Amino acid sequence: MKYPEVLLISNRFDFSTDFIALELANQGINFIRVNRDELKDYSIEFDPIKPEIKAKYNDYSFKISTKYLKSIYYRAPTFLRDIFQEGLSEDEQLIRTQWAAFVRSLCVFENVKWLNNPADIYKAEIKPYQLFIANKLGIKIPQTIVSNVTLNSDFEYQAIKSIDTAIVSNGDDEGFVYTEIYKKNELKEVKYTSPFFIQQGLVPKIDIRVTVVENDVVAIKITSEKKINEDWRRFKDELTYTIFELPKTVHDFCINYTKKLNLNFGAIDLVFHNNEYYFIEINPTGEWSWLQKNTAYDFDKLIVKSLTNV
């Protein structure tokens, strides 16, 4: 029976968690990784009152107990978007909903350090709430309306984007819904059946990804030889990543913002436009392995330092 000090919750194909697992192993730290997409192959007894979990996977047994457990790294969204896909049997849909509920239930482990607790992730993933809190803390945000009607604004450019991460399925294929930028008067007034963000289009711009781990802040400019005024994620193979220092006010905002959301980790997207920094959004379970690959910055060591500094 193994009694881990660190619990990793992820899935089989998550490269960021691969880095963390390898670094924990290199440091000789006792940990266990539980993949959400393999949970139905586990035998689990969960006592939510103690709280305590006894589990077996193949011939491997372990026990999650606050007597030994120090921290949990939670690389999983709380809004699961693949439960009711076309073609899934009723049994498979039920399996996914109940295991998703089980994983969220681990928030009862209150007296351990979380990166991040699913109860806090749930609220922090709500994008209108993200903007509401960012505005209260004094950083600039793009002017934003949530509507199901396309409206022309007085801005030279406007951005149309989903109010939740949007992944759509078409048979065996999945598609990611990107932000679209339109010039003034390009849009006709059309009513749709679902709402979306209509935002001030920040053009021209420099995209910035800020990774916050407690009081550590790593800011990276995302640039290209050609100007990218739309969603930079469409051009991942054409980008340059440069670590730089944020102004102190913006640096401090990033720390205070994640603390306000009760997060120990956050991947914040900023935009630099007209000599001003704008908050765009935060991902409380954001991926960073591609940043480590492109900058050689040791995000894995930074996160493991947080998980073990309890």
N, C-alpha and C positions, 0 to 999 in steps of 0.2 A: 504494500500500500504506500503510495506517494502522497506527501503533504506539501503542496507547492506554496511558495511565498508570493509568487506572481502568477496571475491568471491572464491569459491572452484569449480574447473572444474575437473571432474573425471568420474567414472562410478559406478554403483550400488554395485559392488562386490569388490571395492578397500579398503582393510583393512587399509592402510596407511591414506587414507582420512577419514576413520571412526575415527581414533585416533585424527586427527586434528579437526574434527567437534566436537567431545566430549570435547576436551580441550578448544576450543573457547566458547562452551556453558558453561563450568565450570567457565570460566573467565568473562562470561556475555558480550561477544563481539558480536555485531550485524553482522551476516554473512548469506550467502545463499550458498547452494550447488546445482550445476547443473550437472546432470549425462548425459554424452554424449549418452548413450544407451537409454535414455528416451526423447531425445529432440523432437522427432516427436509428443510427447503428449503435448508439450508446444504450446502456442500461443505467438508469439514473433514479436515485432516491433523494428528493429535495425536501428538507424540513425548513420552511420559511420562518419559523419562530426562533430557532436557535441562533442564527441560521446556519445550515450545514448541508453539504451535498456529498453523497457517496456515489461514485460512478465507476463504470467498467466499460472499456472499449477493447474489443477482442480479448486478449489475456492481460490487459493493462488496467490496474485499479488505482484510483486516487480518491482523496477526500479533500474537499474545500471547506476549511474551517477558519473562523476568525482567530483561533488560537495560533495559527501559523500564517494565514494569508495576510500580506501587507498591502498589495495593490492589484488593480485590475486595469488592463489596457483593452478598451472596448472599441474595436474597429468595425462598427455595424450601425447602419441607420436605424432609427426607430420606426420610420414610415417605410414599410416594405412594399415595393412596387411590382413584385413578381408573383403575388399570391393567386390572383384571379385571371391569369393568362388563359387565352383561348386554347383549348386542347388539354388542359389539366383536368384530371379526373376529380370527382368530388372528394375521394379519399385523399388525394395529393393536396388539394386545397385545404382540407381540414388539418392535415399533418403540418402544413406550413404555418397556418394561423396559430396552432397550439404551441409549436416550438418557438415561434416568434414571441408569443405571450410568456413562455418560460424564460426566454433570454431577458426580456424586459423585467421580469420578476426578480432578477438578480440584484436589483437596486436595494433589496433588503440588507445587503452587506454594507451597512452604513459606516462602520468603523474602520474602513480601509480607504486608501487613496484611489481615486478613480481618474482615468483619462479616457472618457468622461462617464459620469453616471448617466444611464439611459433616461432617467427622469429629467435631468437637466438638458440632455441632448434633445429630447422631445420638444421642449419649449424653444430651445436655441435654433432648431431647424425651421421655425416659422419665419419666413423672410420678411413679411411686413413688421413683425415684432422686432426683428434684427434692426431694421431701419429706425423704428420708434426709439429703441434704446440708444443707438448710435447718435441720433439727433439730440437726445437728452444729454449726452456726454460732450456735445459741442463740436463734433467734426462735421464737415460738410457732407451732405448726401444729395444725390440727384433728385430733383423734384419728381414726385411719383404719384400716380393715380392707379388704383386697381379698378378695372372695368371689364365688361364684356362687349364694349363697343369701341371700335377704333376711332380715335378723335385726333384731329389735327391740332397742334399746339402752336404757340408763338416761337418755339425753339427752332433753330436752324436745322437741328437733327433731333429725332426722337427714337428711343429704343423700345422694342416690343419684346417682352420676355415672360417666361412662365413664372407663376408665383410659388411653384414647388418644382424641384428637379423633375424634369419630364423625360421619361424613357418610354417609347411606344414600341409595341411588338407587332410584327406582320409575319405570321407563320414562324419560321425558324430565325428570322432576322429581327434585330432590335435597332432602333434609331434614337439618337439623342437630340432633343429639341434645343437649338442654339438661339441666342439673342440675335434679333434682326434690327438693323439700323436703317431708318428711312429719312430722306430729306423732307423739309417742310413742304406740305401740300401734296406729297406723294400718296398719302393714304386717303382712301375714300371711307366715309362713315358706314361701317358695316357692323351689324349686331351678330355676335357669336353665342354659342351655347355654353361656353365656359369663360371664366374671368382670366385676366392676365395683367401684367404690369405694363403701364405706359409711362416711360421715364424720359427725363431730359437726356438727350444723347450727348455724351461727353466726347466730342470730336474737335481737334485731334487729342490723343491721349497716350499715356504710357501705363501699361498694366503692371501691377505690383502684387506679388503673393507674399504675405507675411505669415510666418509660422511662429506661434506663441506656445511656449512650454513653460508654464508658471511665470517666472520673471525673466525668462530668456526670450529674446525677440530676434528672428532672422528674417530680414527683408530682402527680396530678390526682384530686380527689374526683369521684365519679360519683353524683349524687343526683337525686331527683325530688320533686315536691310530694307524691306519695303514697309511703308506705313500700314499698320493694322488698325483700322477704325471700328472693326466689328469684333465678334467673339474670337479671342485669340486661340481658343481650344481647337478651332478648325485648322490651325497652322502649326501644330506641335513639332513637326519635323523641320520647320523653317525658323525656329526661334533661338535667341541667345538669352542665357540666364546669367545675371550679374548680381552678386551680393553687394549691398551697400548699406550705409547708415541712414536711418530715418531721422528727420528733425525730432528733437526731444519731445515736443508736444504730441506728435503723431506716434512716436515710440511709446510714450506713456499712455496715450489713448488705447493702444492695442492691448496693453497689460490690463488697464482698468476695465476695458470692455469685456474681456474674457472673464475677469473676476466678477463683474456685474452679472454675467450669465452663469456664474458658479462653475466655470469650466477651468480645468488645468491645462487643456490643450485646445488650440483653435487655429484653423487655416483661414486667414482673413484676406479677402480680395479688396485692394484699393486701386484707385485710378488717379494719376497725376494729370490735371487738366487746367490750362490757363494759370499755371503757377500755384495751384491749390491741390490739396489731397482730398479725395472723396472716398467715403466708405461705400462699398458695393454690397458685400455679403460676407458671412462667415460660414464655414463648414466645420461643425464640431467633431466630425470624424474624418476629416480630410486626409487625402493621400499625400505622401511626400516622397515616395521612393524615386519618382522621376526627377525631383529636385536634387536628391542626393546623387543620382546618376549624372546629372548635367552640371553640378557645381562642385562635387566631391566634398560637400559639407556633411559632417557626421550627425545627421538628424537622429539616427538610431542610438548613438551614444548619449545624445541630449535627452531623449525620451527614457532610455534605461536609467539614466541618472535620476530622473524624476520618479520613476517607478520604485527605485531602491532607496531613495532618500526619504524615509518615512520616520 
